Each structure stands twice: as C-alpha cells, then as structure tokens.
Amino acid sequence: MGNWQELEHEYLMHTVDRVPVTLVKGEGARVWDEDGREYLDFVAGWAVNSLGHCHPAVTEAVAEQVRTLIQTSNQFYTIPQLRLAELLVQNSCLDKVFFCNSGAEATEGAVKLARRYGKLNLNGAYEVITTMNSFHGRTLAMVAATGQAKFQEPYLPLPIGFTNVEYNNVEAIKAATSDQTCAVMLEPVQGEGGVNLPDDDYLRAVRAWCDQKGILLILDEIQTGVGRVGTLFAYEQYGIEPDIMTLAKGLASGVPIGVFLAKDRASVFTPGDHGSTFGGNPVACAASYATVKFIIDHDIAGNAKRVGQYFTNGLEKLKQKFQFITDVRGHGLLIAMEFNSDIGGAALTACLERGLLVNRVKPNALRFMPPLIISDKEVDEALGILDKALTGIAN
Ligand SMILES: Cc1ncc(COP(=O)(O)O)c(C=O)c1O
C-alpha cells in the first residue's frame, strides 16, 4: 500500500476533502482500490463515465487515435473533430459546434457567444440571467454565473454581467430582464445544487419570454446531457429548444472534453473571436465519438430512463422504511435522496464501508449518478447496500 494520502497532503493544494480510498482500476460500473477492494460506482467520476469504466468502445477508439495522431493546432482540419461535430449536430437541434476541454470552459464560451450576439444584435446588451443554486463552473465569470454564495464569497468582487434569480420562477427572470440582457442561462435540472427539478411548464415559459424579448436561451446540459436524464438531451423532455447548449462530463465517458453548440442565428463568432489550444483534440474527439455513437446506437438513454425508474422505485421503498428520508427525486440516472438532518456524510461512509460509492451533494442529501449502462442487478445490489447502511445509521 502506498502513502498516497501523505503525498496528497504534502503536494496538492487542499481544495477537496477526499474520501480515504485510492482507486487504481475500473471496469463497467465497478472500481477497485489499491488493496483490491471492489466498489460499485454510483458516482461515475461525477456523472462522467457514461459507458462505465474503460468501456471497450472508448478504450479502442482512444488507443487507435493515440497511435495515429494525438494533437495538432486548430489551424488544420482533423477528422475526429469533424466527425464528432457532425454527429452532435445531426442528433440535436443545434447547428454549429465549438470544442473546448471542460464544462466551465463550455459555459464561459457560451456566455462569450451570447455577449457577442448582444453586441451585434441587441445594442450591446451583455448581461446574463442565471438562477440560484445553479452550478456553471469555477472560472471567475462562471462563479459569478453560479448562484451559490459559498462559491462566490471567497472571490468577491466578481466580474459584472450576471444576475442570479430564483430557480423555477419565470416571473423572477422577467423582473430581472433589462435592455442590457442578452441571455438567460439555466440547467434543465440543477445537478450540483441538489438535483432540483423544474416545474413542467417552467422551461417553456422561459423559452417564450426569451422569444418575446429577443434574447438567447442557453441550456447548460453539462450534467443532464448525453443520455443522463433518459433522453439524449434534457431539453427534449420539456418541449423546447435552446439557442445555445453546453455539454461536457459524460460526452467522452471519462476523457476530458467540453463543447458548446448554437443555432445558426446565434452562431456569430468570426475568426479570432474565440479559440482553444486543446479544444477539439483528436484523442478527446475520438473518445467522444465512440461514446456518443454507442449511446445512440444502443439506446443507452432509454436504459437510463428505464433503470432510473427502477432505481427510483427502490429508493421510494427505502423512503417508506426509513422515516428520516424526506425526499427521493430525479430524472433518469440523476437522482437525489434527501434526509431530515445532516446525515449525508455518515450515509456516504456507511455505503463506502459496504462497497458502494455515492456522492454527498448536500449535508443532508446523497446524489446517485451511476454509469448509464448500469443493470437492474447492479441497482438491486446498490439498494441492498443502501438499506443496510441506512439501517446502521438508524440504530
Ligand atoms: C451543470 C454544470 N455546468 C458546469 C459544470 C462545470 O464543469 P467542469 O467541472 O468540467 O468545469 C458542472 C460541473 O459539475 C455542471 O454540473
């Protein structure tokens, strides 16, 4: 066993309180630590390993690409990038693509695009309305976009141009709209904020307001996109289309990538307006093409919907058994379980000890976001562990 925890303490900036487990291997929905202990992974790299760990479709695409061409500059055409762009456009309501390397870069780029649109079409309007409890990333501008004081306060003053309003309240968006507003940016389901679902008509009402005012609607589907909530993109379930959409996380099943896509009318960048050294990197794009193609060809979003419902039903049964569970909510395989007190940390530890990895999304809530290829049998196993873990806490 290595002294990894000591090395972390000595060499890494302390930006996260880690779970005391060193993972060395993954396959499907399972990971192993350095002592050979096996865990069922319901965190999946924070909703990233959509096809599970080291899926052959992804590992083969990556291996082939690293043997062929790893990186070029965007001065040149590269085939994996173009194939992926075509696949994303042909399977979404958007027309044009910009590749980057992470979620924060994708949302930041989307906001830059909206500001450019505002300059060209809305008399220089530049403000973006976002919601409380949202999460859009860790760059300074995206911290300003993220409506959570805990992420903002350490960095005040923040860049201007963002207004955070109540989620699920279209009147709040209307009240915040001014002649300086160029866009509204929303997560269809708030992920990091605790898996908060919108009312059925919220997104439609926001879309109608954006149309009425001639401003853009940006959907941040970094967590909800690529099958996670039971359709390829969450917007499909709400009967609306965004003008701009961001993706990252599950897009390449673990290889870092980000993207924002826009409708033709919102695709207003011209050469030099935006760029990225690694954006559209051939290896990342090959991994992403393999992931998205597999998800589409094998209806993995359908699996997320069906197994997500099965899992939710099981969690509901646990809610009936344990009085301290106050809520079970989610869409597809993005699900939260809330408690009546701050036992999230204790529940996480109790699951860990029994071989199940979960995320404590709030002090009083767990979040489950397993690989989208998860089976009923693996869900049964997770439910059994949760039952025992919660029984241990109750006693
Ligand atoms: C909805 C949403 N947007 C943006 C981000 C930021 O992504 P990244 O951590 O890749 O920068 C996240 C990450 O959790 C997210 O959930």
The ligand as an SDF file (V2000), in Angstrom:
LIG
                    3D

 16 16  0  0  0  0  0  0  0  0999 V2000
  -24.2530   21.9450  -14.9360 C   0  0  0  0  0  0  0  0  0  0  0  0
  -22.7630   22.0920  -14.8290 C   0  0  0  0  0  0  0  0  0  0  0  0
  -22.1640   23.0900  -15.5020 N   0  0  0  0  0  0  0  0  0  0  0  0
  -20.8200   23.2480  -15.4480 C   0  0  0  0  0  0  0  0  0  0  0  0
  -20.0200   22.4230  -14.6930 C   0  0  0  0  0  0  0  0  0  0  0  0
  -18.5310   22.6280  -14.6600 C   0  0  0  0  0  0  0  0  0  0  0  0
  -17.8990   21.5810  -15.3240 O   0  0  0  0  0  0  0  0  0  0  0  0
  -16.3240   21.3380  -15.1040 P   0  0  0  0  0  0  0  0  0  0  0  0
  -16.1260   20.8620  -13.7080 O   0  0  0  0  0  0  0  0  0  0  0  0
  -15.9660   20.3010  -16.1440 O   0  0  0  0  0  0  0  0  0  0  0  0
  -15.6300   22.6290  -15.3700 O   0  0  0  0  0  0  0  0  0  0  0  0
  -20.6210   21.3930  -13.9610 C   0  0  0  0  0  0  0  0  0  0  0  0
  -19.8120   20.5250  -13.0950 C   0  0  0  0  0  0  0  0  0  0  0  0
  -20.2750   19.9170  -12.1640 O   0  0  0  0  0  0  0  0  0  0  0  0
  -22.0210   21.2230  -14.0320 C   0  0  0  0  0  0  0  0  0  0  0  0
  -22.6520   20.2520  -13.3480 O   0  0  0  0  0  0  0  0  0  0  0  0
  1  2  1  0
  2  3  1  0
  2 15  2  0
  3  4  2  0
  4  5  1  0
  5  6  1  0
  5 12  2  0
  6  7  1  0
  7  8  1  0
  8  9  2  0
  8 10  1  0
  8 11  1  0
 12 13  1  0
 12 15  1  0
 13 14  2  0
 15 16  1  0
M  END
$$$$
